[in-house]
Amino acid sequence: MRAVVIGGGIVGLTSGLALHRAGVEVVLCERAPQIRAAGAGLGLWANALAVFDELGIGEQVRAVGKPSEMYFHDPAGRLLDTPEFGAEDHRYLLVHRAKLTDLLADSVGRENIRLATAFEAYDEHADHVTVRLSDGSGEDADVLVGVDGAYSSVRARLVPGTAAQEHPGHHAWRAVLPANDITVPESRVILGTHGCRGGYLRTHDGGVYWLVNQFNSPKLTGTRKQQALERAVHLGEDGQHAVLAELIAATPEEQILHNQIMLVPPLPHWVSARVALAGDAAHAMSPHITAGATLGIEDAALLGGLLADTADVPAALAAYEAIQIPRYAHVARLSAAVEHAPTPREFARHYAAFSHWMISQEPVRA
Ligand SMILES: Cc1cc2nc3c(=O)[nH]c(=O)nc-3n(C[C@H](O)[C@H](O)[C@H](O)COP(=O)(O)OP(=O)(O)OC[C@H]3O[C@@H](n4cnc5c(N)ncnc54)[C@H](O)[C@@H]3O)c2cc1C
């Protein structure tokens, strides 16, 4: 069997690896001239680590990550405890995105990756799909997997009218500071006022990942640094969070990543007979649950499992969709409960309820 995978982000690379391990010949096309991930941290939960263990790279992934715990504090520094959930519901691995994508690209095999090659269109036939690419070439395959992110061109053809939409007023700022630039006494995530959340996490190599988010943000003005500093005001009791403000101030403007958060609306279908969506292309969701990549990694594992040892691609893709659409409807409900929590304590409780659900699900694989 032969697969064309469109997109060399975390989920695209994991899809390429899962299919490769399932005995499928893989051609992965990435629009950018190199495999690169915006340089910030990423939380991987136990379910994603279980997939990487299955794919044989769990130890390598752990080697570029720091075991961490997601607990929230209020601006006064008080822990927002969730005694009904166990310690395992808070544990995750904080990895550096670029190190993870490098490792994944090596595992897929660089020779299987076509860089600077964008998806343009596909033609689906009864027994194969032809993928047309930006360099004028075409690739015939048994299956096309669109893992090209929230603005997916594959999705635009498969499910027209489902353009990514702004999550109104929801913005995120983040950066990773290398070791020696600055150190922090501990990791800390704060649920503040005015819809702001943020904090700083120590990375495995002695650096610091800081992040600031705001729901229902007023219109943005000023530089990215000023925007992040304005929000840090809402994360400290005395009108400023000194450590966070110091981290933001120490970050060069061009290294601060800002995102208007984009969402993919719920899709009526994720597949056709020979085309499937995975990752943000299928379900870009609000990052307040810090799980988009983690869940996308499970999409990849499920696709790999269902396509292993079968020649019946349409049946495998139909099974994938039948599992994933109801699953993501549930994710959306749990995510909304976190987002609309009336108090920081409730936010912390719904967040732990989500991570508890996510990591205690039966592994999503065939
Ligand atoms: C602020 C923030 C914090 C987050 N924190 C976490 C976290 O802690 N934990 C977590 O699990 N998730 C987190 N997420 C979510 C996570 O970042 C995404 O879910 C994940 O990166 C999606 O990966 P992907 O591979 O599906 O898509 P992408 O990373 O968007 O990759 C898509 C790739 O496709 C390529 N591409 C696009 N169009 C084409 C084309 N036409 N042809 C070829 N290639 C193309 C792009 O260049 C890109 O490389 C966060 C998100 C945000 C915004």
The ligand as a MOL file (V3000), in Angstrom:
LIG
                    3D

  0  0  0     0  0            999 V3000
M  V30 BEGIN CTAB
M  V30 COUNTS 53 58 0 0 0
M  V30 BEGIN ATOM
M  V30 1 C -0.7930 28.5990 21.9110 0
M  V30 2 C -0.9420 27.1220 21.6420 0
M  V30 3 C -0.4910 26.1990 22.5870 0
M  V30 4 C -0.6670 24.8210 22.3680 0
M  V30 5 N -0.2020 23.9390 23.3030 0
M  V30 6 C -0.3970 22.6020 23.0990 0
M  V30 7 C 0.0930 21.6610 24.0600 0
M  V30 8 O 0.6990 22.0260 25.0530 0
M  V30 9 N -0.1610 20.3430 23.8530 0
M  V30 10 C -0.8240 19.8910 22.7370 0
M  V30 11 O -1.0270 18.6710 22.6070 0
M  V30 12 N -1.2730 20.7700 21.7980 0
M  V30 13 C -1.0630 22.1000 21.9450 0
M  V30 14 N -1.4810 22.9880 21.0050 0
M  V30 15 C -2.1200 22.4700 19.7730 0
M  V30 16 C -1.0530 22.0040 18.7870 0
M  V30 17 O -0.1140 23.0310 18.5750 0
M  V30 18 C -1.6780 21.6230 17.4520 0
M  V30 19 O -2.8250 20.8300 17.6750 0
M  V30 20 C -0.6690 20.8220 16.6090 0
M  V30 21 O 0.5330 21.5190 16.4550 0
M  V30 22 C -1.2690 20.5000 15.2450 0
M  V30 23 O -0.3270 19.7700 14.5010 0
M  V30 24 P -0.6430 19.4050 12.9860 0
M  V30 25 O 0.5310 18.6180 12.5240 0
M  V30 26 O -2.0050 18.8280 12.8610 0
M  V30 27 O -0.7340 20.8160 12.2350 0
M  V30 28 P 0.3910 21.9330 11.9820 0
M  V30 29 O 1.3650 21.9790 13.0830 0
M  V30 30 O -0.3410 23.1780 11.6310 0
M  V30 31 O 1.1800 21.4080 10.6960 0
M  V30 32 C 0.6310 21.4890 9.4010 0
M  V30 33 C 1.7850 21.3940 8.3980 0
M  V30 34 O 1.2270 21.3220 7.0740 0
M  V30 35 C 1.9840 22.1620 6.2350 0
M  V30 36 N 1.0990 22.5560 5.1210 0
M  V30 37 C 0.0600 23.4150 5.1530 0
M  V30 38 N -0.5110 23.4890 3.9550 0
M  V30 39 C 0.1670 22.6440 3.1390 0
M  V30 40 C 0.0430 22.2820 1.7680 0
M  V30 41 N -0.9150 22.7960 0.9560 0
M  V30 42 N 0.9200 21.3890 1.2490 0
M  V30 43 C 1.9070 20.8340 2.0400 0
M  V30 44 N 2.0630 21.1630 3.3410 0
M  V30 45 C 1.2080 22.0510 3.8710 0
M  V30 46 C 2.4050 23.3320 7.1110 0
M  V30 47 O 3.5290 24.0060 6.5780 0
M  V30 48 C 2.7090 22.6080 8.4240 0
M  V30 49 O 4.0430 22.1620 8.4910 0
M  V30 50 C -1.3010 24.3610 21.1780 0
M  V30 51 C -1.7320 25.2900 20.2130 0
M  V30 52 C -1.5480 26.6650 20.4390 0
M  V30 53 C -2.0220 27.6450 19.3800 0
M  V30 END ATOM
M  V30 BEGIN BOND
M  V30 1 1 1 2
M  V30 2 1 2 3
M  V30 3 2 2 52
M  V30 4 2 3 4
M  V30 5 1 4 5
M  V30 6 1 4 50
M  V30 7 2 5 6
M  V30 8 1 6 7
M  V30 9 1 6 13
M  V30 10 2 7 8
M  V30 11 1 7 9
M  V30 12 1 9 10
M  V30 13 2 10 11
M  V30 14 1 10 12
M  V30 15 2 12 13
M  V30 16 1 13 14
M  V30 17 1 14 15
M  V30 18 1 14 50
M  V30 19 1 15 16
M  V30 20 1 16 17
M  V30 21 1 16 18
M  V30 22 1 18 19
M  V30 23 1 18 20
M  V30 24 1 20 21
M  V30 25 1 20 22
M  V30 26 1 22 23
M  V30 27 1 23 24
M  V30 28 2 24 25
M  V30 29 1 24 26
M  V30 30 1 24 27
M  V30 31 1 27 28
M  V30 32 2 28 29
M  V30 33 1 28 30
M  V30 34 1 28 31
M  V30 35 1 31 32
M  V30 36 1 32 33
M  V30 37 1 33 34
M  V30 38 1 33 48
M  V30 39 1 34 35
M  V30 40 1 35 36
M  V30 41 1 35 46
M  V30 42 1 36 37
M  V30 43 1 36 45
M  V30 44 2 37 38
M  V30 45 1 38 39
M  V30 46 1 39 40
M  V30 47 2 39 45
M  V30 48 1 40 41
M  V30 49 2 40 42
M  V30 50 1 42 43
M  V30 51 2 43 44
M  V30 52 1 44 45
M  V30 53 1 46 47
M  V30 54 1 46 48
M  V30 55 1 48 49
M  V30 56 2 50 51
M  V30 57 1 51 52
M  V30 58 1 52 53
M  V30 END BOND
M  V30 END CTAB
M  END
